[in-house]
Amino acid sequence: MAAPYVVDGTDLRERLSCIQERIERACRRAGRSPEEITLIGVTKTFPVSLVQAAREAGLRHFGENRVQELVAKASVLPGQIDGGDITWHMIGHLQRNKAKDVVAHADWLHSLDNLRLAETLERRATMANRVLPCFVQVNVSGEATKFGLAPEAVHNFLDALAPFEHLEIVGLMTLAAPAEDPEAVRPQFRLLRRLAETYSPKRNPRVQLRYLSMGMSGDFEVAIEEGATHVRIGSALFGPRREA
Ligand SMILES: *Cc1c(COP(=O)(O)O)cnc(C)c1O
């Protein structure tokens, strides 16, 4: 048996079940089923041995914000697209010159936010003969440093994705502004949900906004109360990162 992976004095299994309990409690408050929620462990900056340990603890969804890091980890622990039993989510900003690697090794993309990127992804996905599930990233906080579309541009952008047959638009994604009190960002999550709910599927039948990717370590419970289906959790699961 592998040695337990200890983070801040606590076994990873315990940390995982603690997060799962918090997800369940948030679901109960909102009258939702925990089965609606996909927990994505964000492993950026951590070694692949941590991904392995989390997989052994039962986690199946992993997120990375840099393509190179995702590709390196997926070469050791393959995602579904490479025949593995875990799912790799590319959650960070994506440049067009890395689209090929994402199409080759990422199962899902959370950061589609411009048409030229969509065109490149479509071309690559066509060549690879696959469909790439994508979230459209929205900048709900209005911070200039954030990637993503302005909320008022989202519906027209979704319309414009109609020609891309190899991109499956599954939902909207956002990062809320950092806040001491997660209640402060509740309106941002609510705005993302409203943007999804008010998009008429008649405009582009290929767009099915079934999912909302929102909520991180500091605010995932509020995000779930506001309709999140995919929460992206790093530090609360794996401890603090040493960022470059
Ligand atoms: C790093 C990251 C997360 C996780 O952040 P934590 O606060 O550590 O949970 C979630 N989403 C994206 C896009 C990230 O880059």
Ligand as a Chemical Component Dictionary entry (heavy atoms), coordinates in Angstrom:
data_LIG
# 
_chem_comp.id                   LIG 
_chem_comp.type                 NON-POLYMER 
_chem_comp.pdbx_formal_charge   0 
_chem_comp.three_letter_code    LIG 
# 
loop_
_chem_comp_atom.comp_id 
_chem_comp_atom.atom_id 
_chem_comp_atom.alt_atom_id 
_chem_comp_atom.type_symbol 
_chem_comp_atom.charge 
_chem_comp_atom.model_Cartn_x 
_chem_comp_atom.model_Cartn_y 
_chem_comp_atom.model_Cartn_z 
_chem_comp_atom.pdbx_ordinal 
LIG C1 C1 C 0 -5.567 27.827 -9.534  1  
LIG C2 C2 C 0 -6.927 27.839 -10.096 2  
LIG C3 C3 C 0 -8.017 27.351 -9.340  3  
LIG C4 C4 C 0 -7.904 26.819 -7.928  4  
LIG O1 O1 O 0 -7.557 27.810 -7.013  5  
LIG P1 P1 P 0 -7.621 27.539 -5.422  6  
LIG O2 O2 O 0 -7.938 28.862 -4.853  7  
LIG O3 O3 O 0 -6.288 27.024 -5.029  8  
LIG O4 O4 O 0 -8.697 26.553 -5.171  9  
LIG C5 C5 C 0 -9.271 27.360 -9.950  10 
LIG N1 N1 N 0 -9.455 27.820 -11.213 11 
LIG C6 C6 C 0 -8.437 28.288 -11.959 12 
LIG C7 C7 C 0 -8.708 28.777 -13.333 13 
LIG C8 C8 C 0 -7.147 28.323 -11.421 14 
LIG O5 O5 O 0 -6.130 28.785 -12.178 15 
# 
loop_
_chem_comp_bond.comp_id 
_chem_comp_bond.atom_id_1 
_chem_comp_bond.atom_id_2 
_chem_comp_bond.value_order 
_chem_comp_bond.pdbx_ordinal 
LIG C1 C2 SING 1  
LIG C2 C3 SING 2  
LIG C2 C8 DOUB 3  
LIG C3 C4 SING 4  
LIG C3 C5 DOUB 5  
LIG C4 O1 SING 6  
LIG O1 P1 SING 7  
LIG P1 O2 DOUB 8  
LIG P1 O3 SING 9  
LIG P1 O4 SING 10 
LIG C5 N1 SING 11 
LIG N1 C6 DOUB 12 
LIG C6 C7 SING 13 
LIG C6 C8 SING 14 
LIG C8 O5 SING 15 
# 
